[in-house]
Amino acid sequence: MSRHTRFPMQPNATMLKFGYPATLVAETEHWCVLVRPQQPTLGSLVLACKQPAAAFGQVDPAGFAGLQPVVAAAESALADLVGYQKINYLMLMMVDPDVHFHVIPRYEGSRTFEGVEFRDAGWPGQPALSPAVALADPVRDALVAALKARWPGQAA
């Protein structure tokens, strides 16, 4: 594929499962950044590849190159919002078919956002994906807005 290839805006099944378009924080030619509806820690995201790829090795070189600035922007926005101590990237793809990563900011104790407490139940070990906070729509919308406002180069 040429680096000028545009992928159709038709969301894939994984993007839809994670709430696209309501959870959309940022989007590039190759990647969508979504707030994870079930939050194991505050600010948990899904980085979903827009290319038709069911295996990481199927992502084309432009998609790989496009991942770096998305990761850097996500880390910047999450550092400002959450003040994480570590960050974990999980590529679990056992249920959801399209290439995607779960981004889990890690911290000791808890964080509070919009009056909701988010504990890192797995700290300091592996991330515990459950229990997770199921975001009510108003809290989800506020979290999406807060991350958009902190996203480098994106207007609030």
Backbone hydrogen bonds, N-H to C=O, Kabsch-Sander energy under -0.5 kcal/mol:
donor,donor_aa,acceptor,acceptor_aa,energy
5,T,2,S,-1.7
16,L,12,N,-2.2
17,K,13,A,-2.3
18,F,14,T,-1.7
19,G,16,L,-1.8
20,Y,15,M,-2.3
22,A,19,G,-1.0
23,T,19,G,-1.2
24,L,21,P,-1.6
25,V,33,V,-3.3
26,A,33,V,-1.2
28,T,31,W,-3.1
32,C,48,A,-2.5
33,V,26,A,-3.0
34,L,32,C,-0.6
34,L,46,V,-2.8
35,V,23,T,-2.4
36,R,44,S,-2.6
39,Q,37,P,-0.7
39,Q,133,V,-3.0
44,S,41,T,-1.6
45,L,103,V,-2.2
46,V,34,L,-2.5
47,L,101,F,-2.5
48,A,32,C,-2.7
48,A,46,V,-0.7
49,C,99,V,-2.7
50,K,30,H,-3.2
51,Q,30,H,-0.6
53,A,51,Q,-2.0
58,Q,55,A,-2.2
59,V,56,F,-1.6
63,G,60,D,-0.6
64,F,60,D,-2.1
65,A,61,P,-2.7
66,G,62,A,-2.3
67,L,63,G,-0.8
67,L,64,F,-0.9
68,Q,64,F,-0.8
68,Q,65,A,-0.6
70,V,66,G,-0.9
71,V,67,L,-2.6
72,A,68,Q,-2.5
73,A,69,P,-2.2
74,A,70,V,-2.5
75,E,71,V,-2.6
76,S,72,A,-2.0
77,A,73,A,-2.6
78,L,74,A,-2.7
79,A,75,E,-2.3
80,D,76,S,-1.9
81,L,77,A,-2.2
82,V,78,L,-3.2
83,G,78,L,-1.1
83,G,79,A,-0.7
85,Q,106,R,-3.3
86,K,106,R,-1.6
88,N,104,I,-2.5
90,L,88,N,-0.5
90,L,102,H,-2.8
92,L,90,L,-0.7
99,V,53,A,-2.0
101,F,47,L,-2.0
102,H,90,L,-3.3
103,V,45,L,-2.7
103,V,101,F,-0.5
104,I,88,N,-3.0
104,I,102,H,-0.6
106,R,86,K,-3.2
111,R,118,F,-2.1
113,F,116,V,-2.5
116,V,113,F,-2.1
118,F,111,R,-3.4
119,R,117,E,-0.5
120,D,109,G,-2.0
121,A,119,R,-1.1
123,W,120,D,-1.2
125,G,122,G,-2.5
129,L,127,P,-0.8
133,V,39,Q,-2.5
134,A,132,A,-0.6
135,L,37,P,-2.4
135,L,133,V,-0.7
139,V,136,A,-0.5
140,R,136,A,-2.9
141,D,137,D,-2.9
142,A,138,P,-1.9
143,L,139,V,-2.5
144,V,140,R,-2.8
145,A,141,D,-2.3
146,A,142,A,-2.5
147,L,143,L,-2.3
148,K,144,V,-2.6
149,A,145,A,-2.3
150,R,146,A,-0.8
150,R,147,L,-0.5
151,W,147,L,-0.9
151,W,148,K,-0.8
154,Q,151,W,-2.1
